[in-house]
Amino acid sequence: MKIIAVIPARYASTRFPAKLMQDLGGKTIILRTYQAAINTHLFDDVFVVTDSDIIYNEISSNGGKAIMSVKEHESGSDRIAEAVANLDVDIVVNVQGDEPFIDKDSLQQLISVYHADVTKNIDLASLMREIKDESEIQNPNNVKVVVDQTNFALYFSRSVIPYPREKNAGVRYYQHIGIYAFRKQALLDFYALPMQSLEASEKLEQLRYLEFGKRIKMVETMHVGIGIDTPEDLEKARLLL
C-alpha cells in the first residue's frame, strides 16, 4: 500500500496574507512543514500542491517536490484530487501547510486505520478530540462531529450537535480536527461530484462526502494542532520553536 502526504498551500490568505512564506526560525512556514512531514518517515513521498509560483519555487529550490495547480479550486480536497489524479498511490494524507509542528502519533493513527481495513469499508479517515468547555462547544469556528458506535461520522456542523435538551444524558462533544487520510478513489469521486445544499450551508467540504454516501472513520486524539492563522500565532510559534 503506497501512502503519500500532500500539503495544499495557497499564497493568499484573508486573515494573514502570504503567511506560509513567513520566517519561522530561519525557514519559511511551508518549508518547515514540508520537512517535518518528511521527517515523520511515515510516507512513501511528500508533495506540496500550490497555485503560487512563489511557494512552488520555495519548495523546489530547497530540493522538495511541488505540484502546480492547473485550475482554481474551492477546497483543499479539490486541489489535492487534481494533483494526485495521475499518481500511482493508494492513500493520500492531507497535511495542513500552516501547522509546522506535526504530530507523528496522530498521523500514524490515521494510517493504521487502513492497514486494519481489509474489506475496504473506509473511504476516508479524520481526527477528532473531545471538548468539554462550553465556550468551545458553542463556538461556530469549532466544527463538531457526531459518530456512530464504531466511530463512523454521522454529521459535521458548526452548530452544537447533539443539542443538549437532556443535560444529564452523558453526551460527549467532539471537535473535528481537519487532517484527512483519503483513499485515492474517494478523492477522485469528490472532485467529480457537485456541491450540495448541506455543504453550501455549513461551508464544510466533508459534508459532500457524507451526502454522497462516503464513509468517514473518525479517530480520537488528544493532540491539539498549532495552526498559524494570524501574526500573533506566528509569534507564539517562534517562541515554541
TAMO-V821367 format. One record per residue. RES is the residue in one letter. PHI is phi in radians with two decimals (NA if undefined). Layout:
res=[RES,RES]
phi=[PHI,PHI]
//
This chain:
res=[M,K,I,I,A,V,I,P,A,R,Y,A,S,T,R,F,P,A,K,L,M,Q,D,L,G,G,K,T,I,I,L,R,T,Y,Q,A,A,I,N,T,H,L,F,D,D,V,F,V,V,T,D,S,D,I,I,Y,N,E,I,S,S,N,G,G,K,A,I,M,S,V,K,E,H,E,S,G,S,D,R,I,A,E,A,V,A,N,L,D,V,D,I,V,V,N,V,Q,G,D,E,P,F,I,D,K,D,S,L,Q,Q,L,I,S,V,Y,H,A,D,V,T,K,N,I,D,L,A,S,L,M,R,E,I,K,D,E,S,E,I,Q,N,P,N,N,V,K,V,V,V,D,Q,T,N,F,A,L,Y,F,S,R,S,V,I,P,Y,P,R,E,K,N,A,G,V,R,Y,Y,Q,H,I,G,I,Y,A,F,R,K,Q,A,L,L,D,F,Y,A,L,P,M,Q,S,L,E,A,S,E,K,L,E,Q,L,R,Y,L,E,F,G,K,R,I,K,M,V,E,T,M,H,V,G,I,G,I,D,T,P,E,D,L,E,K,A,R,L,L,L]
phi=[NA,-1.61,-2.14,-2.17,-1.91,-2.19,-1.95,-1.26,-2.44,-1.66,-1.32,-1.31,-2.65,-1.11,-1.42,-2.62,-0.98,1.03,-1.11,-1.22,-1.74,-1.30,-1.34,-2.34,1.11,1.59,-2.34,-1.21,-1.02,-1.16,-1.17,-1.10,-1.14,-1.02,-1.18,-1.13,-1.10,-1.09,-1.24,-1.24,1.03,-1.70,-2.09,-1.28,-2.81,-2.35,-2.28,-1.81,-1.98,-2.55,-1.82,-2.08,-1.08,-1.11,-1.20,-0.97,-1.19,-1.07,-1.27,-1.10,-1.22,-1.82,1.44,-1.63,-1.97,-2.26,-2.21,-1.53,-1.18,-1.51,-2.00,-1.36,-2.29,-1.35,-2.44,-1.11,-1.08,-1.05,-1.10,-1.20,-1.02,-1.06,-1.18,-1.70,-0.92,-1.88,-1.67,-1.48,-2.67,-1.78,-2.13,-2.08,-1.79,-1.54,-1.82,-1.29,-1.19,-1.77,-2.18,-1.24,-1.64,-1.21,-1.68,-1.08,-1.07,-1.14,-1.13,-1.09,-1.08,-1.10,-1.14,-1.11,-0.96,-1.36,-1.12,-1.55,-1.60,-1.20,-1.61,0.98,-1.47,-1.74,-1.57,-2.66,-2.25,-2.63,-1.90,-2.54,-2.35,-1.25,-2.16,-2.13,-1.20,-1.08,-1.18,-1.19,-1.15,-1.38,-1.17,-1.20,-1.34,-1.63,-1.34,-1.70,-2.33,-1.98,-2.24,-1.52,-1.19,-1.91,1.13,-1.55,-1.16,-1.70,-2.90,-2.09,-2.76,-1.38,-1.36,-1.32,-2.30,-1.30,-1.19,-1.47,-1.11,-1.83,-1.21,-1.86,-1.42,1.35,-1.23,-1.81,-1.82,-2.13,-1.63,-1.35,-1.78,-1.36,-1.96,-2.11,-2.18,-1.90,-1.24,-0.98,-1.13,-1.10,-1.11,-1.15,-1.09,-0.99,-1.05,-1.57,-1.66,-1.39,-1.17,-1.90,-1.13,-1.13,-1.09,-1.11,-1.26,-1.51,1.03,-2.27,-1.15,-1.11,-1.20,-1.11,-1.07,-1.14,-1.09,-1.84,1.46,-1.33,-1.81,-1.95,-1.50,-1.73,-2.06,-1.37,-2.39,-1.70,-1.26,-1.98,-1.13,-1.94,-1.56,-1.93,-1.91,-2.45,-1.02,-1.15,-1.07,-1.10,-1.09,-1.12,-1.12,-1.11,-1.14,-1.10,-1.08]
//
